[in-house]
Amino acid sequence: MNTHRIVLLVVYFLSSIQGASVVENIFNKIAGNTCGRPDIKNVMQNITVKPGEHASFECTINMKCMVSYIQWYHELSNGTMRLLRTARTHGTPYQIRLRDVSEDDEGFYTCIAGNIMGETASSAYLQVSSCRRAAANLLLIVLVIILNTVIK
């Protein structure tokens, strides 16, 4: 029997003995501590660097509401997603730093903060400029800006 079923059975049992007020109190305590999905306070900015330079992205999270996890992902230009950082990773979970970047580091970097109420994400694009790919990357960044404008 999974954990969710056990919790539901316990809540049902308590409500049958104590009345609906116990269930309401449990829900209010959970909802009061989480207060909704996590709130990411900043908008991450796209960055352009040359090979060998450093880059960093920051995700400022309002910790007023409970945050269960913070994860960082790197989406490569071929669509592959790679998990970079979790709360268990050494260092601050609010920032990702890239040293000595190469063309392999190019792509979207996404910070995801979540709790039992849902997830919130913020993304930005890292462009590693090189002469042979400059035109294609510029087109991609323009498309990202247009999509961000349309979505908002």
C-alpha positions as CSV (number, residue, x, y, z in Angstrom):
1,M,0.0,0.0,0.0
2,N,1.5,3.3,-1.0
3,T,2.0,6.3,1.3
4,H,-0.8,8.3,-0.2
5,R,-3.4,5.6,0.5
6,I,-2.2,5.3,4.1
7,V,-2.5,9.0,4.7
8,L,-6.0,9.1,3.1
9,L,-7.0,6.2,5.3
10,V,-5.7,7.9,8.5
11,V,-7.4,11.2,7.6
12,Y,-10.7,9.3,6.8
13,F,-10.5,7.5,10.1
14,L,-9.8,10.7,12.1
15,S,-12.6,12.5,10.4
16,S,-15.0,9.7,11.2
17,I,-14.0,9.9,14.9
18,Q,-13.4,13.7,15.4
19,G,-15.6,15.1,12.6
20,A,-14.6,17.2,9.6
21,S,-12.8,19.9,11.7
22,V,-9.7,17.6,12.1
23,V,-9.4,17.2,8.3
24,E,-9.8,20.9,7.8
25,N,-7.2,21.6,10.4
26,I,-4.7,19.2,8.8
27,F,-5.3,20.7,5.3
28,N,-5.0,24.3,6.7
29,K,-1.7,23.5,8.4
30,I,-0.3,22.0,5.1
31,A,-1.7,24.8,3.0
32,G,-0.6,27.5,5.5
33,N,3.0,26.3,5.5
34,T,3.3,26.0,1.7
35,C,1.2,29.0,0.7
36,G,1.3,28.0,-3.0
37,R,3.9,27.2,-5.6
38,P,7.4,28.6,-4.9
39,D,8.0,32.2,-6.2
40,I,11.1,32.9,-8.3
41,K,11.7,36.6,-7.8
42,N,14.1,37.4,-10.6
43,V,14.1,36.9,-14.4
44,M,17.2,35.2,-15.5
45,Q,19.0,37.0,-18.3
46,N,20.4,35.5,-21.5
47,I,24.2,35.5,-21.6
48,T,26.8,35.6,-24.4
49,V,30.4,34.6,-23.7
50,K,33.4,33.6,-25.7
51,P,34.9,30.1,-25.4
52,G,37.1,29.9,-22.2
53,E,35.2,32.6,-20.3
54,H,33.0,32.2,-17.2
55,A,29.2,32.5,-16.9
56,S,26.7,32.2,-14.1
57,F,23.0,32.2,-13.7
58,E,21.1,33.0,-10.5
59,C,17.7,32.0,-9.3
60,T,16.3,34.1,-6.4
61,I,13.6,32.3,-4.6
62,N,11.2,33.7,-2.1
63,M,11.6,31.4,0.9
64,K,8.5,32.7,2.6
65,C,6.7,29.7,1.2
66,M,8.0,26.2,1.8
67,V,10.3,25.0,-1.0
68,S,10.9,21.3,-1.2
69,Y,13.5,21.2,-3.9
70,I,15.6,23.4,-6.2
71,Q,17.0,21.8,-9.4
72,W,19.1,23.1,-12.3
73,Y,18.9,21.7,-15.8
74,H,20.9,22.3,-19.0
75,E,19.0,21.8,-22.2
76,L,21.4,21.3,-25.1
77,S,20.7,22.5,-28.6
78,N,19.7,19.0,-29.6
79,G,16.9,19.0,-27.0
80,T,18.7,16.7,-24.5
81,M,18.1,17.7,-20.8
82,R,20.8,17.2,-18.2
83,L,20.3,17.6,-14.4
84,L,23.2,19.8,-13.2
85,R,22.4,20.5,-9.6
86,T,20.1,19.5,-6.8
87,A,19.8,20.6,-3.1
88,R,22.3,17.8,-2.3
89,T,24.9,19.2,-4.6
90,H,27.8,21.1,-2.8
91,G,27.4,24.9,-2.9
92,T,24.5,27.2,-3.2
93,P,21.4,25.8,-4.8
94,Y,20.4,29.3,-6.0
95,Q,23.2,29.7,-8.6
96,I,25.0,27.8,-11.3
97,R,28.5,28.8,-12.3
98,L,30.2,27.7,-15.4
99,R,34.0,28.0,-15.7
100,D,36.0,27.8,-18.9
101,V,32.9,27.4,-21.1
102,S,33.0,25.7,-24.5
103,E,30.4,25.3,-27.3
104,D,29.1,22.2,-25.4
105,D,27.9,24.5,-22.6
106,E,25.6,26.4,-24.9
107,G,21.9,26.0,-24.4
108,F,19.1,26.8,-22.0
109,Y,19.7,26.8,-18.2
110,T,16.6,26.3,-16.1
111,C,16.1,26.6,-12.4
112,I,13.1,24.7,-11.0
113,A,11.7,25.3,-7.5
114,G,9.0,23.0,-6.3
115,N,6.8,22.0,-3.4
116,I,3.6,20.0,-2.9
117,M,1.6,22.8,-4.5
118,G,3.5,22.8,-7.8
119,E,6.7,24.0,-9.6
120,T,8.0,27.3,-10.9
121,A,10.7,27.5,-13.5
122,S,12.9,30.3,-14.9
123,S,15.2,29.8,-17.9
124,A,17.9,31.7,-19.8
125,Y,20.0,30.9,-22.8
126,L,23.8,30.7,-22.7
127,Q,25.4,31.5,-26.1
128,V,29.0,30.7,-26.7
129,S,30.0,32.9,-29.6
130,S,32.1,31.6,-32.4
131,C,32.4,33.0,-35.9
132,R,30.9,29.9,-37.6
133,R,27.8,29.7,-35.5
134,A,27.0,33.4,-34.8
135,A,24.2,33.8,-37.3
136,A,22.4,30.7,-36.3
137,N,22.6,31.6,-32.6
138,L,21.4,35.1,-33.2
139,L,18.3,33.7,-34.9
140,L,17.7,31.4,-32.0
141,I,17.9,34.1,-29.4
142,V,15.5,36.3,-31.4
143,L,13.0,33.4,-31.4
144,V,13.4,32.9,-27.7
145,I,12.7,36.6,-27.0
146,I,9.6,36.5,-29.3
147,L,8.4,33.3,-27.6
148,N,8.9,34.9,-24.1
149,T,7.0,38.0,-25.2
150,V,4.1,36.0,-26.6
151,I,3.9,33.6,-23.5
152,K,3.8,36.5,-21.0
